[in-house]
Amino acid sequence: MDDSTRSPLGLSTSQAATTLGVSLGTIRRWSDMGYLKSYRTPGGQRRFSSEQINQFLESLQRGGFQPAERERASA
């Protein structure tokens, strides 16, 4: 993702979905299940760090997101 579309608040749900190539519903579900750590803005929107999304993408490319990686990614 280039710097022109980055927000200081992090990636929106839509941006995270586009980066990972999945639907908005999948991003929401992964966030609810703890696979992706997000935080909420004062307006209630989820935001994701680009670093955490990149780590998650790399782990998927290695063959899956393991529980130990989940804990490390959320730290």
VMD Tcl script that builds the backbone (N, CA, C; Angstrom):
set m [mol new atoms 225]
animate dup $m
set s [atomselect $m all]
$s set {name element resname resid chain x y z} {
  {N N MET 1 A 0.853 -1.166 0.000}
  {CA C MET 1 A 0.000 0.000 0.000}
  {C C MET 1 A 0.895 1.224 0.000}
  {N N ASP 2 A 0.610 2.197 -0.856}
  {CA C ASP 2 A 1.471 3.358 -0.917}
  {C C ASP 2 A 1.117 4.380 0.161}
  {N N ASP 3 A 2.038 5.324 0.378}
  {CA C ASP 3 A 1.881 6.295 1.456}
  {C C ASP 3 A 0.703 7.235 1.243}
  {N N SER 4 A 0.259 7.428 -0.005}
  {CA C SER 4 A -0.831 8.367 -0.261}
  {C C SER 4 A -2.173 7.864 0.258}
  {N N THR 5 A -2.334 6.554 0.459}
  {CA C THR 5 A -3.599 6.021 0.947}
  {C C THR 5 A -3.545 5.627 2.413}
  {N N ARG 6 A -2.386 5.809 3.052}
  {CA C ARG 6 A -2.241 5.468 4.467}
  {C C ARG 6 A -2.822 6.564 5.334}
  {N N SER 7 A -3.508 6.149 6.348}
  {CA C SER 7 A -4.060 7.082 7.320}
  {C C SER 7 A -3.255 6.959 8.604}
  {N N PRO 8 A -3.067 8.075 9.312}
  {CA C PRO 8 A -2.377 7.964 10.600}
  {C C PRO 8 A -3.176 7.128 11.600}
  {N N LEU 9 A -4.455 6.904 11.317}
  {CA C LEU 9 A -5.290 6.080 12.187}
  {C C LEU 9 A -5.146 4.597 11.890}
  {N N GLY 10 A -4.458 4.236 10.822}
  {CA C GLY 10 A -4.337 2.837 10.423}
  {C C GLY 10 A -5.226 2.547 9.234}
  {N N LEU 11 A -5.283 1.271 8.875}
  {CA C LEU 11 A -6.076 0.858 7.718}
  {C C LEU 11 A -7.538 0.657 8.116}
  {N N SER 12 A -8.413 1.094 7.247}
  {CA C SER 12 A -9.835 0.837 7.460}
  {C C SER 12 A -10.126 -0.630 7.164}
  {N N THR 13 A -11.318 -1.068 7.518}
  {CA C THR 13 A -11.727 -2.446 7.220}
  {C C THR 13 A -11.662 -2.696 5.721}
  {N N SER 14 A -12.102 -1.741 4.939}
  {CA C SER 14 A -12.083 -1.875 3.484}
  {C C SER 14 A -10.652 -1.976 2.955}
  {N N GLN 15 A -9.750 -1.137 3.462}
  {CA C GLN 15 A -8.360 -1.184 3.024}
  {C C GLN 15 A -7.703 -2.502 3.419}
  {N N ALA 16 A -7.991 -2.986 4.622}
  {CA C ALA 16 A -7.437 -4.267 5.072}
  {C C ALA 16 A -7.951 -5.396 4.185}
  {N N ALA 17 A -9.244 -5.364 3.847}
  {CA C ALA 17 A -9.824 -6.395 2.990}
  {C C ALA 17 A -9.175 -6.389 1.611}
  {N N THR 18 A -8.971 -5.207 1.063}
  {CA C THR 18 A -8.331 -5.098 -0.252}
  {C C THR 18 A -6.897 -5.613 -0.201}
  {N N THR 19 A -6.161 -5.243 0.845}
  {CA C THR 19 A -4.777 -5.678 0.993}
  {C C THR 19 A -4.674 -7.196 1.071}
  {N N LEU 20 A -5.598 -7.821 1.798}
  {CA C LEU 20 A -5.564 -9.270 1.983}
  {C C LEU 20 A -6.340 -10.031 0.909}
  {N N GLY 21 A -7.098 -9.317 0.077}
  {CA C GLY 21 A -7.836 -9.970 -1.000}
  {C C GLY 21 A -9.034 -10.771 -0.519}
  {N N VAL 22 A -9.683 -10.288 0.546}
  {CA C VAL 22 A -10.852 -10.971 1.098}
  {C C VAL 22 A -11.997 -9.971 1.241}
  {N N SER 23 A -13.157 -10.471 1.624}
  {CA C SER 23 A -14.331 -9.608 1.770}
  {C C SER 23 A -14.304 -8.850 3.096}
  {N N LEU 24 A -15.145 -7.825 3.174}
  {CA C LEU 24 A -15.284 -7.076 4.424}
  {C C LEU 24 A -15.751 -7.984 5.552}
  {N N GLY 25 A -16.665 -8.877 5.248}
  {CA C GLY 25 A -17.171 -9.811 6.251}
  {C C GLY 25 A -16.086 -10.704 6.809}
  {N N THR 26 A -15.165 -11.117 5.955}
  {CA C THR 26 A -14.060 -11.963 6.404}
  {C C THR 26 A -13.148 -11.187 7.351}
  {N N ILE 27 A -12.854 -9.937 7.011}
  {CA C ILE 27 A -12.022 -9.105 7.893}
  {C C ILE 27 A -12.699 -8.932 9.246}
  {N N ARG 28 A -13.993 -8.659 9.234}
  {CA C ARG 28 A -14.724 -8.491 10.497}
  {C C ARG 28 A -14.698 -9.776 11.312}
  {N N ARG 29 A -14.911 -10.898 10.650}
  {CA C ARG 29 A -14.915 -12.196 11.340}
  {C C ARG 29 A -13.528 -12.505 11.919}
  {N N TRP 30 A -12.476 -12.297 11.119}
  {CA C TRP 30 A -11.121 -12.537 11.608}
  {C C TRP 30 A -10.802 -11.632 12.793}
  {N N SER 31 A -11.284 -10.409 12.748}
  {CA C SER 31 A -11.067 -9.488 13.868}
  {C C SER 31 A -11.814 -9.971 15.111}
  {N N ASP 32 A -13.063 -10.367 14.933}
  {CA C ASP 32 A -13.867 -10.868 16.059}
  {C C ASP 32 A -13.266 -12.133 16.663}
  {N N MET 33 A -12.649 -12.971 15.822}
  {CA C MET 33 A -12.057 -14.228 16.286}
  {C C MET 33 A -10.659 -14.035 16.869}
  {N N GLY 34 A -10.101 -12.847 16.711}
  {CA C GLY 34 A -8.781 -12.576 17.263}
  {C C GLY 34 A -7.624 -12.839 16.319}
  {N N TYR 35 A -7.904 -13.212 15.084}
  {CA C TYR 35 A -6.818 -13.438 14.125}
  {C C TYR 35 A -6.154 -12.125 13.735}
  {N N LEU 36 A -6.943 -11.071 13.667}
  {CA C LEU 36 A -6.432 -9.739 13.372}
  {C C LEU 36 A -6.776 -8.826 14.537}
  {N N LYS 37 A -5.789 -8.125 15.034}
  {CA C LYS 37 A -6.033 -7.195 16.129}
  {C C LYS 37 A -6.446 -5.849 15.537}
  {N N SER 38 A -7.516 -5.315 16.040}
  {CA C SER 38 A -7.972 -4.006 15.589}
  {C C SER 38 A -8.299 -3.156 16.802}
  {N N TYR 39 A -8.479 -1.896 16.550}
  {CA C TYR 39 A -8.989 -1.013 17.589}
  {C C TYR 39 A -10.114 -0.200 16.982}
  {N N ARG 40 A -10.882 0.426 17.802}
  {CA C ARG 40 A -12.027 1.208 17.334}
  {C C ARG 40 A -11.725 2.699 17.451}
  {N N THR 41 A -12.111 3.428 16.429}
  {CA C THR 41 A -12.012 4.888 16.484}
  {C C THR 41 A -13.144 5.406 17.361}
  {N N PRO 42 A -13.093 6.674 17.756}
  {CA C PRO 42 A -14.207 7.224 18.538}
  {C C PRO 42 A -15.559 7.082 17.831}
  {N N GLY 43 A -15.540 7.017 16.503}
  {CA C GLY 43 A -16.771 6.839 15.737}
  {C C GLY 43 A -17.206 5.384 15.614}
  {N N GLY 44 A -16.426 4.451 16.193}
  {CA C GLY 44 A -16.785 3.039 16.185}
  {C C GLY 44 A -16.240 2.235 15.027}
  {N N GLN 45 A -15.412 2.841 14.175}
  {CA C GLN 45 A -14.847 2.113 13.043}
  {C C GLN 45 A -13.623 1.319 13.473}
  {N N ARG 46 A -13.455 0.127 12.882}
  {CA C ARG 46 A -12.272 -0.681 13.157}
  {C C ARG 46 A -11.107 -0.132 12.364}
  {N N ARG 47 A -9.929 -0.195 12.969}
  {CA C ARG 47 A -8.690 0.183 12.287}
  {C C ARG 47 A -7.646 -0.893 12.555}
  {N N PHE 48 A -6.801 -1.118 11.562}
  {CA C PHE 48 A -5.771 -2.145 11.614}
  {C C PHE 48 A -4.428 -1.512 11.276}
  {N N SER 49 A -3.366 -1.937 11.959}
  {CA C SER 49 A -2.037 -1.414 11.608}
  {C C SER 49 A -1.561 -2.119 10.337}
  {N N SER 50 A -0.898 -1.364 9.479}
  {CA C SER 50 A -0.407 -1.958 8.230}
  {C C SER 50 A 0.658 -3.010 8.515}
  {N N GLU 51 A 1.450 -2.804 9.566}
  {CA C GLU 51 A 2.478 -3.784 9.918}
  {C C GLU 51 A 1.845 -5.113 10.310}
  {N N GLN 52 A 0.775 -5.057 11.088}
  {CA C GLN 52 A 0.111 -6.270 11.545}
  {C C GLN 52 A -0.554 -6.993 10.362}
  {N N ILE 53 A -1.142 -6.246 9.447}
  {CA C ILE 53 A -1.745 -6.840 8.247}
  {C C ILE 53 A -0.662 -7.528 7.417}
  {N N ASN 54 A 0.490 -6.871 7.267}
  {CA C ASN 54 A 1.587 -7.476 6.503}
  {C C ASN 54 A 2.098 -8.747 7.164}
  {N N GLN 55 A 2.212 -8.754 8.497}
  {CA C GLN 55 A 2.632 -9.962 9.214}
  {C C GLN 55 A 1.630 -11.090 8.996}
  {N N PHE 56 A 0.361 -10.766 9.061}
  {CA C PHE 56 A -0.687 -11.762 8.865}
  {C C PHE 56 A -0.614 -12.334 7.455}
  {N N LEU 57 A -0.434 -11.469 6.466}
  {CA C LEU 57 A -0.331 -11.909 5.075}
  {C C LEU 57 A 0.879 -12.831 4.891}
  {N N GLU 58 A 2.006 -12.478 5.471}
  {CA C GLU 58 A 3.198 -13.325 5.377}
  {C C GLU 58 A 2.958 -14.688 6.022}
  {N N SER 59 A 2.266 -14.701 7.153}
  {CA C SER 59 A 2.012 -15.979 7.825}
  {C C SER 59 A 1.084 -16.857 6.987}
  {N N LEU 60 A 0.122 -16.254 6.309}
  {CA C LEU 60 A -0.763 -17.033 5.435}
  {C C LEU 60 A 0.023 -17.625 4.266}
  {N N GLN 61 A 0.959 -16.865 3.746}
  {CA C GLN 61 A 1.762 -17.340 2.627}
  {C C GLN 61 A 2.699 -18.471 3.051}
  {N N ARG 62 A 3.065 -18.515 4.330}
  {CA C ARG 62 A 3.921 -19.591 4.850}
  {C C ARG 62 A 3.129 -20.853 5.133}
  {N N GLY 63 A 1.819 -20.780 5.073}
  {CA C GLY 63 A 1.040 -21.996 5.269}
  {C C GLY 63 A 0.036 -21.945 6.393}
  {N N GLY 64 A -0.260 -20.794 6.881}
  {CA C GLY 64 A -1.299 -20.705 7.899}
  {C C GLY 64 A -0.886 -19.869 9.084}
  {N N PHE 65 A -1.878 -19.383 9.748}
  {CA C PHE 65 A -1.676 -18.533 10.918}
  {C C PHE 65 A -1.804 -19.402 12.143}
  {N N GLN 66 A -0.697 -19.637 12.826}
  {CA C GLN 66 A -0.667 -20.506 13.989}
  {C C GLN 66 A -1.007 -19.716 15.248}
  {N N PRO 67 A -1.570 -20.371 16.262}
  {CA C PRO 67 A -1.922 -19.672 17.504}
  {C C PRO 67 A -0.756 -18.908 18.129}
  {N N ALA 68 A 0.454 -19.450 18.082}
  {CA C ALA 68 A 1.601 -18.746 18.650}
  {C C ALA 68 A 1.862 -17.451 17.888}
  {N N GLU 69 A 1.661 -17.477 16.575}
  {CA C GLU 69 A 1.841 -16.268 15.777}
  {C C GLU 69 A 0.759 -15.249 16.112}
  {N N ARG 70 A -0.444 -15.722 16.400}
  {CA C ARG 70 A -1.538 -14.829 16.765}
  {C C ARG 70 A -1.171 -14.021 17.995}
  {N N GLU 71 A -0.603 -14.692 19.000}
  {CA C GLU 71 A -0.222 -14.014 20.238}
  {C C GLU 71 A 0.903 -13.018 19.971}
  {N N ARG 72 A 1.890 -13.441 19.179}
  {CA C ARG 72 A 3.013 -12.564 18.887}
  {C C ARG 72 A 2.558 -11.353 18.072}
  {N N ALA 73 A 1.654 -11.544 17.111}
  {CA C ALA 73 A 1.166 -10.457 16.270}
  {C C ALA 73 A 0.339 -9.466 17.061}
  {N N SER 74 A -0.310 -9.913 18.117}
  {CA C SER 74 A -1.159 -9.009 18.891}
  {C C SER 74 A -0.374 -8.256 19.948}
  {N N ALA 75 A 0.868 -8.652 20.170}
  {CA C ALA 75 A 1.684 -7.991 21.209}
  {C C ALA 75 A 2.208 -6.659 20.733}
}
mol reanalyze $m
mol bondsrecalc $m
mol representation Tube
mol addrep $m
